[in-house]
Every structure is written in C-alpha cells, then in structure tokens.
Amino acid sequence: MIELTEQDLLLWMENRRRAGMRNPAYHAWKMDKCERLLAELPDDADDIAALLQVQGVRGWKGSASGCPLADWFSRQGLAGIEVGSLSVGEVHWDVDLPPACQTFVRRFDRGEYPGLVPE
C-alpha cells in the first residue's frame, strides 16, 4: 500500500487541474457553457439584477472577477470568469456580453443595484 502525504495529494490535485486547463475539449466546453448561460439571462438589465438578487448573488463594483455576474457564473460551475472575458489558465477569450448584461454592469458599477453589494 502506498501512503500519500497531504503535500502529495495537493500536488496531484494541482497537476490534474493544470492538465484540464490544457485540454482543448475543456476550453470548448467552458466557452460553450458560458455562451449558453449568457443567452439564458433576461433581456433587461433590471430583470438581470432581480434574478441575481433572488439567487443571493453579490459582488463588488468595478471588479471584473468579483462582480455579481462573475459570482453567478461561479455558482453555475464556471469559476474563474472575469466579466467581459473568459480565462482558463493561460488561455483567454473575449466574450461579447449581450446588451442587457452590458447595461447591467454599467448600472451596477454606478451603484444602481445596492442589494447586490455585500454588506
């Protein structure tokens, strides 16, 4: 029987994570899922804000990786999203946000949705 230390296990997990990041099929899956999720969002910025608030999503103004949409993506299984782009390790794609999402982000950053900011 082989005994693994905690360090061995952490190294194995990191190597598995990095291997997935280099996998083109993983990148295609993540990009496809991102685009499908964006298409499922409401067509109105206020409706997006209401949906996120009901789901308990929160975020920080002016933060691409910490805004409510990034939090929402993470809750949908897509961690590491920066709003306006999709990064997986060293791979980076620009993702066009639908107009309603762009409006939501602008309004959120101006402070129009205070219920989405952590207390």
N, C-alpha and C positions, 0 to 999 in steps of 0.2 A: 504494500500500500504506500502511495506517495502522499506525503503531508505537505500542504502548501501553507506558507505564511500569509498573513494579511497583505504584505507587500507583493507577494507573488500573485495573489488574487487581483489586487488593484492593477498591476502591470498587465495581466491577462485581459482584464476588462478594458483597459485603455487601448491595447492592441486590437481588440475586437471592434471597438468604437472607430478607431482610425481606419481599419480595413473597410468598414462600411462606408466611410466618407469617400474612399477612393473608388467605390463601386458605382459605375455609370448607371446601373439599373436603380440604385438607391437615389441618385440625384434626380433621375427622370421621375421616379415615384413621388419624391418630395415636391418637385416642381408642379407635377400634375395635381397633387392634393392641394397645394397652395392655391392654384388657379380655380379648382372646383370649390374650395371653401369661400374664396372671394366672390364667386358667382352666386353663392347661396345667400350672401348678405343682402339686406334690404336695399332698395334703390333710393333711399332718402337718408341723409346724414342723421337727422333726429331719430329716425327709426333704428338706425345702427346703434346710436347711443342708448336708446331704450332697451334694445336687445342685450347689449353688453352689461348694462346696469342690472337687469333682471338676473343675468347669469353670474353676477358678483364679480365681474371683471373690473380691474382697476389698473391705473398706470400713471406715469409721470409726464407732465407737459415737456415738450421739446426733446424727448428721448426716443430715438428710433427703435431701440431694443427693449425699452421699458414702458412703452405706451400701451393703452388698452388693447389695440389691435394685436400687438406683439404678445400680450398676455393671453388674448383669446386664441391666437394661433397655437401657443404653447398648450393650452387646455385641450386643443383639438389634436394633439400629438405631434405638433410641428415646433419643437423648441428651437431656439437659435434664430428666429426670424427677426429681421430688422425691417420696419415698415418702409416699403418702397424698394426693398431688395430681399433676396433670399441667399443666405450664405450657409454653406455646409463645408466646414473646414476651410480649405484654401479655395474652394470653388464658390463662385459668386455669380448670381444672375440678377439682372434688374427686372422687376415685376411691375407692370403698369397697374396701378390701383384704379379700380372703377371710379368714375366721377364722384359718386356718393361717398366713397371712402376718402377721397382727397378732400372733399368738403368737411367731412367729419374730423379728419386730422387737423385741418386749419382751425376749425371751431374749437376743438379740444385744446389745442395749443394756445388759443386766445382766452381760455378759461370758461367757455360757454357750457361745459358739462361738468360742474363741480362734483357731482355724485360719482364720477368715475376716477376721482383722485383719492388715493389712500388717505385715511385720517391720521 
